[in-house]
Amino acid sequence: MAMDGPTRIIAVMNQTHDVGKTTITANLGVILAEMGYRVLMLDLDPQADLSRQFGVPESQSGMDNLLNDTSRESELLLPLNERLSLIAAGPELDLFEQQKPSAKMGIKLKQLLTSTIQSDIDIILIDCAAISGLLGTNAVLAATDMLIPVSAEHGALRGMIKMLPVLQRVSLLRAESLRLWLCLNKLPDGTDFAYQFSSLLIQYFPKRVLKTVIYDNESANPADYQSLANDLLMGRAD
């Protein structure tokens, strides 16, 4: 199933750990591929959690070489199935983050995605690091959509709040507006709390909170992630 229009580039980001960024990225990748889309996942986190989730060793070169122009995309692409592929983080990705920020370095990923990677890809998912430096800038400037997982934990909310001024500042450098989405993630099931928390976020972020809620379960529910994927594709928000 080819997607109408340009490639959707969805960056999954929150400036804190343990909010489910990698789990959401991985499950969306699998589900979207099963739905017939050609999907590429990029591990843009030096911790390489997404790479490990698919059994890729931390020593596997990937985004580190791509961003530093030492390898071509075709040399780094790891096919996971017929429609799903991954470019790992790479052991030296943190070295890219440590470089001096500049306008040229901030659009490196956007240039790569525009020139080579997205020619035969419908959807690109970027698992972002919990930082707002050079890697975060590259993700914001390259993406068409920003997906922020939000749980009711203090750290997750604080991470989201810290991100908003960063997104606003970096978005001024974009030629096109960034679609911003919030995903309620890891909420307790079977209580009224999820509804109350969702209502509060909708009050402050109208038309930005995706309808599907991912509850705090040990095992992923494919139906939930398919619903979340459809929310993203159709802009289905409360």
C-alpha positions as CSV (number, residue, x, y, z in Angstrom):
1,M,0.0,0.0,0.0
2,A,1.7,3.2,-1.2
3,M,0.8,6.4,0.7
4,D,-0.7,9.3,-1.2
5,G,1.4,12.4,-0.9
6,P,4.9,12.9,0.5
7,T,6.6,10.6,3.0
8,R,5.4,11.1,6.5
9,I,8.4,11.5,8.9
10,I,7.3,11.0,12.5
11,A,9.7,11.8,15.3
12,V,8.9,10.2,18.6
13,M,10.3,12.4,21.3
14,N,10.1,13.4,25.0
15,Q,12.9,15.0,27.0
16,T,12.9,12.3,29.7
17,H,13.4,8.5,29.8
18,D,11.0,5.7,30.5
19,V,7.9,7.2,28.8
20,G,7.7,4.5,26.1
21,K,9.3,6.2,23.1
22,T,11.0,3.1,21.9
23,T,8.1,0.8,22.6
24,I,5.8,3.1,20.6
25,T,8.2,3.4,17.7
26,A,8.8,-0.3,17.4
27,N,5.1,-1.3,17.7
28,L,4.0,1.4,15.2
29,G,6.7,0.3,12.8
30,V,5.5,-3.3,12.9
31,I,1.8,-2.4,12.7
32,L,2.2,0.1,9.8
33,A,4.2,-2.5,7.9
34,E,1.5,-5.1,8.5
35,M,-1.0,-2.5,7.2
36,G,0.9,-2.5,3.9
37,Y,3.0,0.6,4.2
38,R,6.8,0.7,3.5
39,V,8.3,1.7,6.8
40,L,11.8,2.8,7.8
41,M,12.8,3.2,11.5
42,L,15.7,5.4,12.4
43,D,17.4,4.9,15.8
44,L,18.5,8.4,16.7
45,D,19.2,7.7,20.3
46,P,22.9,6.9,21.4
47,Q,21.5,4.4,23.9
48,A,20.4,2.3,20.9
49,D,17.2,0.9,22.6
50,L,15.4,0.5,19.4
51,S,18.3,-1.3,17.8
52,R,18.4,-3.7,20.7
53,Q,14.7,-4.3,20.6
54,F,15.1,-5.8,17.1
55,G,18.2,-7.8,18.1
56,V,20.7,-5.5,16.5
57,P,24.0,-5.3,18.5
58,E,25.2,-1.9,19.7
59,S,28.4,-2.3,17.6
60,Q,26.3,-2.2,14.4
61,S,27.1,1.0,12.4
62,G,24.1,3.1,11.4
63,M,23.0,6.7,12.0
64,D,26.4,7.6,13.3
65,N,28.1,6.8,10.0
66,L,25.2,8.3,8.0
67,L,25.2,11.7,9.7
68,N,29.0,11.8,9.5
69,D,29.0,11.0,5.8
70,T,31.2,7.8,6.2
71,S,28.6,5.4,4.8
72,R,25.8,5.4,2.3
73,E,22.2,4.6,3.4
74,S,22.2,1.5,1.3
75,E,25.1,0.1,3.3
76,L,23.4,0.6,6.6
77,L,19.8,-0.4,5.9
78,L,18.8,-3.5,7.9
79,P,15.7,-5.2,6.4
80,L,13.5,-6.7,9.1
81,N,10.8,-8.0,6.8
82,E,9.4,-7.2,3.4
83,R,8.1,-3.8,4.3
84,L,10.0,-2.9,7.5
85,S,13.6,-1.8,7.8
86,L,15.9,-0.2,10.3
87,I,19.0,1.9,10.5
88,A,20.7,1.3,13.8
89,A,22.0,4.1,16.1
90,G,25.7,3.1,15.8
91,P,28.4,3.2,18.5
92,E,29.6,6.7,17.7
93,L,26.2,8.5,17.5
94,D,27.0,10.4,20.7
95,L,30.0,11.9,19.0
96,F,27.7,13.6,16.5
97,E,25.7,15.0,19.4
98,Q,28.9,16.5,20.9
99,Q,29.7,18.5,17.8
100,K,29.3,22.3,17.7
101,P,25.8,23.2,16.7
102,S,25.4,25.1,13.4
103,A,22.7,25.7,10.8
104,K,24.4,23.2,8.5
105,M,24.7,20.5,11.1
106,G,21.1,21.0,12.2
107,I,19.6,20.1,8.8
108,K,21.9,17.2,8.1
109,L,19.2,14.6,8.6
110,K,16.6,16.6,6.6
111,Q,19.0,16.7,3.7
112,L,19.7,13.0,3.9
113,L,16.0,12.1,4.0
114,T,15.2,14.5,1.1
115,S,18.0,13.3,-1.2
116,T,18.2,9.6,-0.7
117,I,16.3,7.6,2.0
118,Q,12.7,8.4,1.4
119,S,12.5,7.8,-2.3
120,D,10.6,4.4,-1.9
121,I,9.4,4.8,1.7
122,D,5.9,5.7,2.9
123,I,6.6,6.4,6.5
124,I,9.8,7.1,8.5
125,L,9.7,6.7,12.3
126,I,12.5,8.3,14.3
127,D,13.2,7.1,17.8
128,C,14.7,10.2,19.4
129,A,17.0,10.6,22.3
130,A,15.8,12.3,25.5
131,I,17.9,15.3,24.8
132,S,17.4,18.6,22.9
133,G,20.8,19.1,21.4
134,L,22.0,18.5,17.9
135,L,20.2,15.2,17.4
136,G,17.0,16.7,18.7
137,T,17.3,19.7,16.3
138,N,17.9,17.4,13.4
139,A,14.8,15.4,14.3
140,V,12.6,18.5,14.6
141,L,13.8,20.0,11.4
142,A,13.4,16.7,9.4
143,A,10.0,15.6,10.7
144,T,6.6,16.3,9.3
145,D,5.0,15.1,12.6
146,M,6.2,15.1,16.2
147,L,4.7,12.4,18.5
148,I,5.2,13.0,22.2
149,P,4.3,10.1,24.5
150,V,2.9,11.4,27.8
151,S,2.3,9.5,31.0
152,A,1.0,10.8,34.3
153,E,4.4,10.5,35.9
154,H,6.1,13.7,37.0
155,G,9.2,13.1,34.8
156,A,7.1,12.5,31.7
157,L,5.1,15.7,32.2
158,R,8.2,17.7,33.0
159,G,10.0,16.3,29.9
160,M,7.0,17.4,27.7
161,I,6.9,20.9,29.3
162,K,10.7,21.3,28.8
163,M,10.3,20.4,25.1
164,L,7.7,22.9,24.2
165,P,9.9,26.1,24.1
166,V,12.6,24.1,22.3
167,L,10.1,23.0,19.7
168,Q,8.8,26.5,19.3
169,R,12.3,27.9,18.9
170,V,13.5,25.3,16.4
171,S,10.2,25.4,14.5
172,L,10.9,29.0,13.6
173,L,13.7,27.6,11.3
174,R,11.3,25.4,9.4
175,A,9.7,26.4,6.1
176,E,6.6,24.3,6.9
177,S,4.7,23.9,10.2
178,L,5.2,20.8,12.3
179,R,2.2,18.6,13.2
180,L,2.4,18.0,16.9
181,W,0.6,15.1,18.6
182,L,0.4,13.9,22.2
183,C,0.0,10.2,22.9
184,L,-1.4,9.1,26.3
185,N,0.9,6.2,27.3
186,K,1.4,3.8,30.2
187,L,-1.8,5.0,32.0
188,P,-3.4,2.7,34.6
189,D,-6.3,0.7,33.2
190,G,-9.6,0.1,34.9
191,T,-9.9,3.5,36.6
192,D,-11.3,6.9,35.9
193,F,-7.9,8.4,36.1
194,A,-7.1,7.9,32.4
195,Y,-10.3,9.8,31.4
196,Q,-9.6,12.6,33.8
197,F,-5.9,12.9,32.7
198,S,-6.9,12.9,29.1
199,S,-9.5,15.6,29.7
200,L,-7.0,17.8,31.4
201,L,-4.5,17.5,28.5
202,I,-7.2,18.1,25.9
203,Q,-8.1,21.3,27.7
204,Y,-4.5,22.6,27.4
205,F,-3.7,21.0,24.0
206,P,-7.0,20.9,22.0
207,K,-6.9,18.8,18.8
208,R,-3.4,17.5,19.7
209,V,-4.2,14.5,22.0
210,L,-4.6,11.4,19.9
211,K,-7.8,9.4,20.6
212,T,-6.1,6.1,21.4
213,V,-4.8,5.5,24.9
214,I,-2.0,3.0,25.5
215,Y,-2.5,1.5,29.0
216,D,0.2,0.2,31.3
217,N,0.3,-3.4,30.3
218,E,3.2,-5.8,30.3
219,S,2.4,-7.0,26.8
220,A,1.5,-4.8,23.8
221,N,-2.0,-5.0,22.4
222,P,-1.7,-4.9,18.6
223,A,-5.2,-3.5,18.2
224,D,-4.3,-0.5,20.3
225,Y,-1.2,0.3,18.2
226,Q,-3.2,-0.2,15.0
227,S,-5.7,2.3,16.4
228,L,-2.8,4.7,17.3
229,A,-1.4,4.3,13.8
230,N,-4.7,5.3,12.3
231,D,-4.9,8.3,14.6
232,L,-1.6,9.5,13.3
233,L,-2.4,8.9,9.6
234,M,-5.8,10.5,9.8
235,G,-5.0,13.2,12.3
236,R,-7.6,11.7,14.6
237,A,-7.4,13.7,17.8
238,D,-9.7,15.0,20.6
